[in-house]
């Protein structure tokens, strides 16, 4: 093997290594602080992972009653990519089947465009039915790919969580949302 071929091979290997590292999500916290969760669930006393999906945490009050669930969309199906990869969005889902709030977590989106997504966009999720039946927020012009990905990701992950046995049982017991039986 001549020197030029070796140098080319070494450069190709280095370029592949850099490419693989660039595709990895940045290191950062995988949990959401209790203070943030308390903003959605003021009576928070305990957070406990679900048996069927430890990525989803049940939020309970002092009496042990489930208030809702918190989860990060990048830990659940479906995988939805923004412009630069998957966007982790923390979601608070109440026992009434409605979204309590969202908070952006890990992402690799371009700061210039991602910063155009402002508080009104995030607040537009609040109070919406998690199954998407109440409509969805509008995407943000100039950040359409990222905001559309977040919308699809939030509602897709919510549908995944709504399908979990523990969650279906709680929703059926609390509000009748998950129940097919007519209210009497």
C-alpha positions as CSV (number, residue, x, y, z in Angstrom):
1,X,0.0,0.0,0.0
2,X,1.5,3.3,-0.9
3,X,1.6,6.4,1.3
4,X,-1.1,8.3,-0.6
5,X,-3.5,5.3,-0.3
6,X,-2.8,5.1,3.5
7,X,-3.4,8.8,4.0
8,X,-6.6,8.6,2.0
9,X,-7.8,5.6,4.0
10,X,-7.0,7.3,7.3
11,X,-8.8,10.5,6.3
12,X,-11.9,8.5,5.2
13,X,-11.9,6.6,8.6
14,X,-11.6,9.9,10.5
15,X,-14.4,11.5,8.4
16,X,-16.7,8.6,9.1
17,X,-15.9,8.8,12.9
18,X,-16.7,12.5,12.9
19,X,-19.9,11.9,11.0
20,X,-21.1,9.2,13.4
21,X,-20.3,11.4,16.4
22,X,-22.2,14.3,14.9
23,X,-25.3,12.2,14.5
24,X,-25.4,11.3,18.2
25,X,-27.6,13.3,20.4
26,X,-25.8,15.7,22.7
27,X,-25.3,14.6,26.2
28,X,-27.7,16.1,28.7
29,X,-30.2,15.3,31.4
30,X,-32.7,12.5,30.6
31,X,-34.9,13.5,33.4
32,X,-37.1,16.5,34.1
33,X,-36.7,18.4,37.4
34,X,-39.6,18.1,39.9
35,X,-39.9,21.9,39.7
36,X,-40.8,21.7,36.1
37,X,-43.3,18.9,36.7
38,X,-44.8,20.8,39.6
39,X,-45.7,23.6,37.1
40,X,-48.1,21.2,35.4
41,X,-49.0,19.1,38.5
42,X,-48.9,21.4,41.6
43,X,-49.9,18.6,44.0
44,X,-46.9,16.4,42.9
45,X,-45.7,14.2,45.7
46,X,-44.1,11.2,43.7
47,X,-43.0,10.3,40.3
48,X,-42.9,6.6,39.5
49,X,-42.1,4.8,36.2
50,X,-44.8,2.6,34.7
51,X,-44.2,-1.1,34.8
52,X,-44.9,-1.6,31.1
53,X,-42.9,1.5,30.0
54,X,-40.4,2.9,32.5
55,X,-39.8,5.9,30.1
56,X,-43.3,7.1,31.2
57,X,-43.6,8.3,34.8
58,X,-46.9,8.4,36.7
59,X,-47.3,11.6,38.7
60,X,-49.0,11.0,42.1
61,X,-50.3,13.2,44.9
62,X,-49.8,12.7,48.6
63,X,-52.8,10.3,48.7
64,X,-51.1,8.1,46.0
65,X,-53.7,9.1,43.4
66,X,-52.5,9.4,39.8
67,X,-52.6,13.0,38.6
68,X,-51.1,12.2,35.1
69,X,-48.0,11.2,33.4
70,X,-44.8,12.8,32.1
71,X,-42.6,11.5,29.3
72,X,-40.1,12.6,26.7
73,X,-41.2,12.0,23.1
74,X,-37.7,10.9,22.0
75,X,-38.1,7.8,24.2
76,X,-41.4,6.7,22.6
77,X,-42.7,5.7,19.2
78,X,-43.1,7.1,16.7
79,X,-39.7,8.5,15.7
80,X,-40.3,11.9,14.2
81,X,-37.3,13.9,12.9
82,X,-37.0,17.6,12.6
83,X,-34.5,19.2,10.3
84,X,-31.4,17.9,12.1
85,X,-32.8,14.9,13.9
86,X,-35.2,13.8,16.6
87,X,-36.5,16.5,19.0
88,X,-37.1,15.5,22.6
89,X,-40.2,17.2,23.9
90,X,-41.3,16.7,27.5
91,X,-45.0,16.2,27.7
92,X,-47.4,16.3,30.7
93,X,-50.6,14.4,30.2
94,X,-53.4,14.7,32.7
95,X,-55.8,12.0,33.8
96,X,-58.5,13.9,31.9
97,X,-56.7,12.8,28.6
98,X,-55.6,16.4,27.9
99,X,-52.1,17.8,27.5
100,X,-51.1,19.9,30.5
101,X,-48.0,21.3,28.9
102,X,-44.8,20.7,26.9
103,X,-41.2,21.6,27.3
104,X,-38.4,21.2,24.8
105,X,-35.7,18.8,25.8
106,X,-32.8,17.5,23.8
107,X,-32.5,18.5,20.1
108,X,-30.0,19.3,17.4
109,X,-32.0,21.8,15.4
110,X,-30.4,25.0,14.1
111,X,-30.5,27.6,16.8
112,X,-31.2,30.4,14.3
113,X,-34.5,28.8,13.2
114,X,-35.4,26.9,16.4
115,X,-35.3,30.1,18.4
116,X,-38.2,31.4,16.3
117,X,-40.5,29.0,18.0
118,X,-41.8,31.0,20.9
119,X,-43.9,30.5,24.0
120,X,-47.3,30.9,22.3
121,X,-46.5,27.8,20.2
122,X,-45.8,25.7,23.3
123,X,-48.8,27.0,25.1
124,X,-51.0,26.1,22.2
125,X,-50.7,22.4,23.3
126,X,-52.2,23.2,26.7
127,X,-55.6,21.7,27.3
128,X,-55.8,19.9,23.9
129,X,-57.0,16.3,23.9
130,X,-53.9,14.1,23.7
131,X,-55.4,11.9,21.0
132,X,-55.4,14.9,18.6
133,X,-59.2,15.0,18.3
134,X,-59.3,18.7,19.4
135,X,-57.1,19.9,16.6
136,X,-53.4,20.6,16.6
137,X,-51.4,23.8,17.0
138,X,-50.3,25.6,13.8
139,X,-46.7,25.1,12.7
140,X,-44.5,28.2,13.0
141,X,-43.7,30.0,9.8
142,X,-39.9,30.2,9.3
143,X,-39.5,27.1,11.6
144,X,-42.0,24.9,9.8
145,X,-40.0,21.6,9.7
146,X,-39.0,21.8,13.4
147,X,-42.4,22.9,14.7
148,X,-44.3,20.4,12.5
149,X,-42.0,17.6,13.8
150,X,-42.7,18.7,17.4
151,X,-46.5,18.6,16.7
152,X,-46.4,15.2,15.1
153,X,-44.0,13.9,17.8
154,X,-46.1,15.2,20.8
155,X,-49.4,13.8,19.5
156,X,-47.8,10.5,18.3
157,X,-46.1,9.9,21.6
158,X,-49.4,10.8,23.4
159,X,-51.2,8.2,21.4
160,X,-48.6,5.6,22.4
161,X,-49.0,6.5,26.1
162,X,-52.8,6.5,25.8
163,X,-52.5,2.9,24.5
164,X,-50.6,1.7,27.6
165,X,-52.7,-0.6,29.8
166,X,-52.0,1.4,33.1
167,X,-53.0,4.6,31.4
168,X,-56.1,3.2,29.7
169,X,-57.3,1.8,33.0
170,X,-56.7,5.1,34.8
171,X,-58.4,7.2,32.1
172,X,-61.4,4.8,32.1
173,X,-61.7,5.0,35.9
174,X,-61.3,8.7,36.1
175,X,-63.2,10.4,33.3
176,X,-64.7,7.8,31.0
177,X,-62.5,9.1,28.1
178,X,-61.1,5.6,27.5
179,X,-64.3,3.8,28.1
180,X,-66.8,2.8,25.4
181,X,-69.6,2.7,28.0
182,X,-72.1,5.6,27.8
183,X,-72.2,7.9,30.9
184,X,-75.3,7.5,33.1
